[in-house]
Amino acid sequence: MKDMKANKQLAAASGIRVYRRHSEDCDKDANYLKCGCPLWIQFQRGGKQIRESAKTRDLEQALLLVKKVERELKGEIPVTTKISIEEAAKNWLTHREQEGITDDWRAKNMTSRLIGFCKERGIVSLAAITKTHLTEFKLTLNYKSGNSNSLRIALSVLGGFFRWATEEAGYLNVNPFPRFKLRFKPAEIIPPTHAEVTRVLAAAKNRLFAHLMRESGMAIRDASMLKRSCLVGTLITSKRAKTKIPFRVHIPMWLANELRALPPVDAEYFFWDGVTRLKVLVGAHRRELERAYKAAGVAMTSHRFRHYFISTTLASGVSAEDVSKMVGTSPEEIRKTYEHSIKEGTDRLDRVQEKMWLDRGLDKHGNPTVTVQ
């Protein structure tokens, strides 16, 4: 009865009725929605009564379809047409660009792979892609392990495409993207040693750039596109290109002065002319650093400068909250990734241990305060 009442309320509010077409062995009323029989919707368009399969047995998915049809009937979005995969992907990339989402290379890569996969199988329409197709597509992605973090991120990006196509663009009635379950345990972050970083800095031909990364913990893309206006005195304030999270960090005065002296001193950026493709500039800096790693005999990547800055700052006793503001990452992520480097945590545990011994009548080292005869 509750199902019937709720469905009547839905139909009254939106003019769209959700019901199930029950199988022969299911003796429930059409308005009974708790079984697993196929879901359908009923509504009027242009004075014509329309009954349409929701192509799902999941009530939540069917209600998403109701919302989309409701918007179509109000003229807020065009009536769903059979859009091609290539056109949908192109529109999605344009949408991401307008929203300022910057990891476009991964989105382009994943949609390009999906388009190639579908072409091999003769799939043209976005609506023709099924959950089975996407499960097969996952198996074609070549990663070092089936549970790698890169695979998790790639699938997350592709899942975002199908959510957008269903919930925002209205290209699909039902999202076919599976809920992939990946077991992923991130590798422990092991930052380079002080001696290794010193050798790399001595070998780097892009000396100021390397020192900027070491002293600020900035990612290589952020360092490459750093504006002169972002450095005031010794303080850098900016936002991360990847996440748009703000950060503020001080660098040594000597480094700030040498950066400001870089020619041309009236340029907008320290290392970028604003014309060269940023991807090309970042690649050039990365290759120069790789030469320095090789010359210094250090197994390293540009991101390990960031690991070094964060772990050494934490080890000096600076709180995770303060470090997060310096590098533009949440305190939760800092604690999760660099737990072994957080001095404030180990100091607190040491004090807890000392108090436990003192409460037992021992000294702070756990020794008896009175010599036992």
C-alpha positions in Angstrom: 0.0 0.0 0.0 2.8 2.4 0.8 4.4 1.7 -2.7 1.0 2.5 -4.3 0.5 5.7 -2.3 4.1 6.9 -3.0 3.7 6.2 -6.7 0.4 8.1 -6.9 2.1 11.0 -5.2 4.9 10.9 -7.7 2.5 10.7 -10.6 0.6 13.7 -9.2 3.7 15.8 -8.7 5.4 15.1 -12.0 2.8 13.5 -14.3 5.0 10.5 -14.6 4.1 7.1 -13.2 6.7 4.4 -12.3 5.5 0.8 -12.4 6.7 -2.7 -12.8 5.8 -5.2 -15.4 5.7 -8.4 -13.3 6.6 -11.8 -14.5 4.1 -14.6 -14.6 5.3 -16.0 -11.3 5.1 -12.6 -9.6 1.5 -12.0 -8.4 2.0 -8.4 -7.3 0.1 -5.4 -8.4 1.8 -3.1 -11.0 2.2 -0.4 -8.4 4.1 -2.7 -6.1 7.8 -1.7 -6.5 9.7 -3.8 -4.0 10.1 -6.8 -6.2 12.8 -7.2 -8.9 10.6 -7.1 -12.0 11.4 -4.7 -14.9 10.5 -1.1 -14.3 8.6 1.1 -16.8 7.4 4.7 -16.8 4.1 6.1 -18.1 3.6 9.8 -19.1 2.1 12.1 -21.7 4.0 13.9 -24.4 2.1 16.1 -26.9 -1.2 14.7 -25.8 0.0 11.2 -26.5 0.2 8.5 -23.8 3.6 7.0 -23.7 4.8 3.8 -21.9 8.5 3.3 -22.0 10.8 0.8 -20.5 13.2 2.3 -17.9 15.7 -0.4 -18.9 16.5 -1.2 -15.3 15.1 -3.0 -12.3 16.7 -0.5 -9.9 14.2 2.0 -8.5 16.9 4.7 -8.0 17.9 4.5 -11.6 14.3 4.6 -12.7 13.8 7.8 -10.6 16.8 9.4 -12.4 15.0 8.7 -15.7 11.8 10.3 -14.3 13.8 13.5 -13.5 15.3 13.6 -16.9 11.9 13.0 -18.7 10.4 15.7 -16.4 13.0 18.2 -17.6 12.4 17.2 -21.2 8.7 17.8 -20.8 9.4 21.2 -19.3 11.6 22.1 -22.2 14.7 22.4 -20.0 16.7 19.9 -22.0 16.1 18.5 -25.5 14.4 15.1 -25.9 17.0 12.4 -25.8 18.5 11.5 -29.1 20.9 8.7 -30.1 24.1 10.6 -29.8 27.4 9.0 -31.0 30.1 8.1 -28.5 32.5 10.5 -30.2 30.1 13.5 -30.1 29.2 12.8 -26.4 32.9 12.6 -25.5 33.6 15.8 -27.3 30.8 17.6 -25.5 32.0 16.2 -22.2 35.6 17.5 -22.7 34.2 20.9 -23.6 32.1 20.8 -20.4 35.2 20.0 -18.3 37.1 22.8 -19.9 34.3 25.3 -19.2 34.2 24.1 -15.6 38.0 24.6 -15.2 38.8 20.9 -14.7 42.5 20.6 -15.6 43.3 16.9 -15.8 42.2 16.9 -19.5 44.9 14.5 -20.6 43.5 11.6 -18.6 39.9 12.4 -19.7 41.0 12.5 -23.4 43.0 9.3 -23.0 40.2 7.3 -21.5 37.5 8.5 -23.9 39.8 7.9 -26.8 40.5 4.4 -25.7 36.7 3.8 -25.2 36.0 5.1 -28.7 38.6 2.8 -30.2 37.3 -0.2 -28.3 33.7 0.5 -29.5 34.8 1.0 -33.1 36.4 -2.4 -33.1 33.0 -3.9 -32.0 30.9 -1.8 -34.4 29.3 0.2 -31.5 28.5 3.8 -32.6 25.7 5.1 -30.4 26.5 5.9 -26.7 23.2 4.3 -25.7 24.3 1.0 -27.2 27.1 0.6 -24.6 26.2 -1.9 -22.0 27.6 -2.9 -18.6 29.1 -6.0 -20.2 30.9 -3.9 -22.8 32.4 -1.7 -20.1 33.5 -4.8 -18.1 35.3 -6.1 -21.2 36.8 -2.6 -21.8 38.3 -2.6 -18.3 40.2 -5.8 -19.2 41.9 -4.1 -22.2 43.5 -1.4 -19.9 47.1 -2.3 -19.5 48.4 -1.5 -16.0 51.1 -3.2 -13.9 48.4 -4.8 -11.7 44.7 -5.2 -11.9 44.4 -3.3 -8.6 46.8 -0.4 -9.3 46.0 3.2 -8.2 46.4 4.3 -11.9 43.6 1.9 -12.9 41.4 3.2 -10.1 41.9 6.8 -11.1 41.3 6.0 -14.8 38.1 4.1 -14.1 37.0 7.0 -11.8 37.4 9.5 -14.7 35.5 7.3 -17.1 32.8 6.8 -14.5 32.5 10.6 -14.4 31.9 10.7 -18.1 28.9 8.3 -17.9 27.5 10.1 -14.8 27.6 13.3 -16.7 26.0 11.7 -19.8 23.2 10.3 -17.7 22.5 12.9 -15.0 23.5 16.2 -16.6 23.5 15.9 -20.4 20.5 13.5 -20.5 22.1 11.3 -23.3 21.3 8.1 -21.4 18.3 6.9 -19.5 20.3 4.6 -17.3 24.0 4.8 -16.4 25.6 1.5 -17.6 28.9 2.0 -15.8 29.6 -0.9 -13.4 30.6 -0.4 -9.8 34.0 -1.9 -10.1 35.5 -3.0 -6.8 39.2 -2.6 -6.7 41.4 -3.5 -3.7 44.1 -0.9 -3.6 46.7 -0.5 -0.9 48.9 2.6 -1.6 52.6 2.1 -1.3 54.4 3.6 1.6 55.9 7.0 0.8 59.7 6.9 1.2 61.1 10.4 0.6 64.7 10.9 -0.5 67.3 11.5 2.1 68.9 14.9 2.8 72.1 13.7 1.2 70.3 12.6 -2.0 68.4 15.8 -2.4 71.7 17.8 -1.9 73.4 15.8 -4.6 70.5 16.3 -7.0 70.5 20.1 -6.4 74.2 20.3 -7.0 73.8 18.4 -10.3 70.7 20.3 -11.6 71.3 22.7 -14.5 67.8 24.2 -13.8 69.1 25.1 -10.4 66.6 27.7 -9.3 63.7 25.6 -10.5 65.0 22.6 -8.5 65.5 24.7 -5.4 62.0 26.1 -5.7 60.5 22.6 -5.7 62.7 21.6 -2.7 61.9 24.7 -0.6 58.2 25.0 -1.4 56.9 21.4 -1.9 55.2 22.6 -5.1 54.3 20.1 -7.8 56.2 20.5 -11.0 53.3 21.9 -12.9 52.6 24.5 -10.3 56.3 25.5 -10.1 56.4 25.8 -14.0 53.5 28.2 -14.1 54.2 30.3 -11.0 53.4 33.9 -11.5 55.7 36.7 -10.2 52.7 38.3 -8.6 52.3 35.3 -6.4 55.6 35.9 -4.7 55.6 38.8 -2.2 58.7 39.1 0.0 59.4 35.4 0.8 55.7 34.3 0.7 54.2 32.4 -2.2 50.4 32.3 -2.3 48.6 30.5 -5.2 46.3 27.6 -6.0 47.2 24.1 -7.2 46.5 23.7 -10.9 45.3 20.1 -10.3 42.8 20.7 -7.5 42.3 24.5 -7.3 43.1 24.2 -3.5 45.0 27.3 -2.3 48.4 27.1 -0.6 50.8 29.5 1.0 54.4 28.8 1.8 57.6 30.8 2.6 60.8 30.3 0.7 64.3 31.5 1.7 65.0 35.1 1.0 68.1 34.3 -1.2 65.9 32.1 -3.4 63.1 34.7 -3.6 65.6 37.4 -4.6 67.2 35.2 -7.3 63.8 34.3 -8.7 62.9 38.0 -9.0 66.2 38.7 -10.8 65.4 36.1 -13.5 65.2 37.9 -16.9 63.0 39.3 -18.2 62.1 40.9 -14.8 58.9 42.3 -16.2 57.6 38.9 -17.3 54.3 37.6 -15.9 55.8 34.2 -15.0 59.2 33.1 -13.6 59.7 30.1 -15.9 57.0 30.4 -18.6 56.5 32.7 -21.5 52.7 32.2 -21.5 52.8 31.0 -25.1 54.6 27.7 -25.0 52.3 24.8 -24.3 52.5 24.2 -20.6 52.8 20.4 -21.2 55.9 21.1 -23.3 57.4 23.3 -20.6 56.7 20.8 -17.8 58.2 18.1 -19.9 61.4 20.1 -20.5 61.8 20.7 -16.7 61.1 17.1 -15.9 63.8 15.8 -18.4 66.3 18.3 -17.0 65.7 17.0 -13.5 65.9 13.4 -14.7 69.4 14.2 -16.0 70.3 15.6 -12.5 69.0 12.4 -10.8 71.1 10.3 -13.1 74.2 12.4 -12.6 73.7 12.3 -8.8 73.1 8.6 -8.8 69.7 9.0 -7.1 66.5 7.1 -7.9 64.0 9.9 -7.9 61.1 11.7 -9.5 60.1 15.3 -9.5 57.2 14.6 -7.1 59.7 13.2 -4.5 60.8 16.9 -3.9 57.2 17.3 -2.6 57.5 14.2 -0.5 60.8 15.4 0.9 59.4 18.9 1.8 56.2 17.5 3.5 57.9 14.7 5.4 60.8 16.8 6.7 58.4 19.6 7.7 56.2 17.2 9.6 59.3 15.6 11.2 60.4 19.0 12.5 57.1 19.2 14.6 54.9 21.3 12.3 51.3 20.1 12.5 49.5 18.3 9.7 47.0 21.1 9.5 49.7 23.7 9.0 51.6 21.6 6.4 48.3 21.1 4.5 48.0 24.8 4.1 51.6 25.1 2.9 51.1 22.5 0.1 47.4 22.7 -0.8 46.4 19.2 0.4 43.8 18.2 3.1 45.1 17.4 6.6 43.4 14.0 6.3 45.4 13.2 3.2 48.6 14.4 4.9 48.0 12.2 7.9 47.0 9.2 5.8 50.0 9.4 3.5 52.8 10.7 5.8 51.7 9.2 9.1 55.2 7.8 9.8 56.7 11.3 9.4 54.4 13.1 11.8 56.5 14.1 14.8 53.6 15.6 16.7 51.9 12.1 16.7 55.0 10.3 17.9 55.7 12.9 20.6 52.1 12.5 21.9 52.5 8.7 22.0 55.8 9.1 23.9 54.1 11.3 26.5 51.2 8.8 26.8 53.8 6.1 27.5 55.6 8.2 30.0 52.4 9.0 31.9 51.4 5.4 32.0 54.7 4.5 33.7 54.5 7.4 36.1 51.0 6.4 37.1 52.3 2.9 37.9 54.9 4.5 40.2 57.8 4.0 37.8 60.0 6.8 36.4 59.5 8.2 32.8 61.8 5.5 31.4 59.7 2.6 33.0 62.3 1.9 35.8 61.3 1.5 39.5 61.8 4.7 41.5 62.9 2.6 44.5 65.7 0.2 44.3 64.5 -3.3 44.9 66.5 -5.1 47.7 
